[in-house]
Each structure stands twice: as C-alpha cells, then as structure tokens.
C-alpha cells in the first residue's frame, strides 16, 4: 500500500496529523498522561537511580572510589551520551527502519529544542513494527551498558551506570510515542508514515 492509497482508503481514518515543529509539546503531553507504558518507564528510571545510590554507598564505604571519582566518571558518561550515543541511538532507529523494509532513512535535529529524530519518508509502518523501531535503541544500549558492568573496573562501572541512567532518560520521547499507541490501541490497527518535505507524521487507524 502506498501513502496515497492509504489517504484514500475508506477503511482507514486519520487519527492524527503531527507537525514535526509541534513534536516536543506533543511528547510532553503523552508523558504526563496516565498509561502503563509511562508508569513502567518511570519505575525503571527510579530503579536505576536507587541502584546507583546503593552501589555508590557500598563503593565509598569499601574505599574503592570517592565522590570525586564517581562524579568524574558520571560526567564523562553523560558527555558520551550527548555526543557519541546520540548518533548511535538514531543510527539504531535507522537500522530498525531498514530491517522493517524502509528504502531510505534520513535524520534530523532541532538545535533550538535539542531533539534528534530518524524518519523514513513515506514509508508506512505498522504498529508492531513501530514498537520495534521505537524500542530498539533503548534495548540495545541498555543491554550493552548492563552487560559491560560485569567486566568493568570501578571507574568504568560508573561510566556505564551514568550511560544507562542518562540514556534511559533521553529515551523519554520514544516511550511517549508508545504511550500514544497504548492510548489508542482500542481503536484498532494503527499505520503511520512521515512526509519529510511537509514535516508531518500521519497516523491512521483501521475502522
């Protein structure tokens, strides 16, 4: 099915036409709504933070690292997230799009609002494929950071913990989109595609 066919198909109704310039307030609205997706996402963030506090207390009590060492490693991990891992995050989105069958993937950034995105122009994505595309960076990077903890020394461990914590927070937009899908799941099958030239994302639901 092409995007033109989807527009004209009477069995699908337009659910949302999202201007990319309005993306940030839309995501913020989804994050403040009540959904299991956001609840579990917040719980995961709290668990990471609580684990870091416990591990930090144990490491300092054992004398293997001090506050200055933790802060130094945490700062370096944060720097990695907002440089290298931003690129890796969007690249993983792009790879997931390609696996789903997208012929072309492009990337964009809003420096003023500081968010990054990957889009596949006029490539129709099912709700199941969207789930994989949205979660792929979170799953891959989180799994990599957690796996690395078993082999890292104490300084590297804190770099990885900071990456896990900061990157999970940076995945808020992906989880906000999944919350939108959860909110409208009762309506039926949802298809979406991006129009790069118009800077609009379309969401259709099957009657």
N, C-alpha and C positions, 0 to 999 in steps of 0.2 A: 504493500500500500504506500502510495506517495502522500506527501503532505497536502497536495491539492485534493486528492481523493478523500483524505481524512476530513478536510474542511467541509466537503460536500456530502459526506456520508450521513444520512439522516439517522442512522443508528447510534451516532456519537454526538454528544452535546458538549459545547465549550464550557469547561469548568472554570478556567482561569486563564487570563492573558496577562502575563507578568512582564512589565517593562524592566529591563536589566538595571536601569537607573534607580528603580524602586526596590531593588533586591534586599538591601540592608534592612529597611523598616519591615518588610515582609517577613524576613527571617527572625527578627526580634519579636514580632508578633507571634510567630509559631513557638518560639522558645518560652514565652510567658504563658502559653496556653496549657491546658491540662491534657496530658497524654502519657501513656505508658512509656513511649519512646523517650520523652524528655525526662520522665521520672527515673528510668533506668540509667540514662546518660548522666544525670546529676549524682545518682548513687555511686556510679563508677568513679566519677571525679572525687567524691568525698572519700571513697575507699583508698584511692591513690594518695590523697593528701594525708589521711590518717596513717597509712603505711609509712609514708615519708617521715612523719613526726616520730613514730615509734622507732623506725630504723635509725633516724638521726640521734635520738636519745640513747639508743643502745651503742651506736658507734662512738659518740662522745664519751659516754661512761666507760667504754672499753679503752679509750685513749687512742683509737686508730685514726681519728681525724678530729679537727676542731671546727668551730663555727666558721672561721675564715676559709678553711678548706672546702666546707660544704657550700658556702656562698660563692666561692670562686668556681667550683665545678658547676653549680647551678647556673651561674651567669654564662659560662661557656656553653652549656647545653641549651639555654634559651637563645643564645646567638645562633647556634646551629639550626634550631627550629625555624627562626625567622630569616634564614638565608638558604642554606642547602636543602633543608627538609621542606620548605615551601615549594621549591622546584620539584622535589621528589613526590610530594603529595599530589600536585597537579599532574605530574607525569603518570602516576599510578591511576588517577582518574582517566587519563588519556588512554592508557593501556587497556583499562577495563572497557572503555568505549570501543576500542578496536576489536577486542575479543567478542564484544556484543555484535560486531559487524559494521560499525561506523566506517565509511570510506575515508573520511577526513576529520581530524580533530584539531581545533585551534584553542589558543589560550589567551586570556585577557587579565587585566589588572585595573583596579581603581585605586590610584595612589592617594587620592583625596580621602576616600573612605577606608583605604587599606584592606581590600579583599581581592582575592585571586579566584579565577574560575577556568574550567575547561568546558568547551562546548563542541558539539558535533552538528554542524549546520544542516538543518532539515532532515536529520536522521531520527526516525520515530523509535522511541524507547518504551517498552512495556514496563509495567510496574515492577515485575520480578527482576528485569534487567536493571532498572533504576536502583533497586535495593543493592545490588551487587556493585554497581558503579559508585554509588554514594558511600558505601561502607568500605570499599577496597583499601583506600589509604589508611583509614583508622586501623583496620585489621592487620595490614602488612607491617606498618610502622610500629604499632603496639606490640605485635608478636616479636618483631625484631629486637625492640628495646627490652622486653621481658626476658627473651632468650639470652640476650647479652649479659644480663645480670648474673647468670650462673658462671660466667667466665671472666668477669671484670674485677680489677683491683678496686680498692675503696674509692679512689678519685673517679675512675671510670664509671663505677656503680652510680655515683651521684650525678654524673653527666647523663647517664641513661635514665635515671629516675626523673630528672628535670625534663628530658626529652619526652618521656611518657606523659608527664603531668601537663606540660605546656602544649604539646601537640594534641592531646585529648581535648583540651580547652579550645584549641584552634579548629577542631572538628565540629564546633557548635553549629555552623551553617549546614553541614551535611546532615546532622541529626534533626535540625529544624525542618529540612525538606522531607525527611522520613516521617516527622510528626504530621506534616501536611497530608502525606499519603495515608497515614493512620486515621486522621480525622475524616477523610472522605472514602475510606475503604468500603464502607457500607453501600456506597453508590454503585459499585461495580468496578469493572476493569478500567484502569486509567492509562492513557497513552500520552506521551509528551514529546515535544521536539523544540529545538531552538532555531530561531531565524536570526542569524548573525548580523545581516545587513540592517534589519529593523531593530535589533537589540531587544527581542521579545521572546519569551518562552511561552509556549501554548500547552495547555493541559486539557485533554478531552476525556470524557467518561462515557462508557457504553451504556445506553439505556437498558 
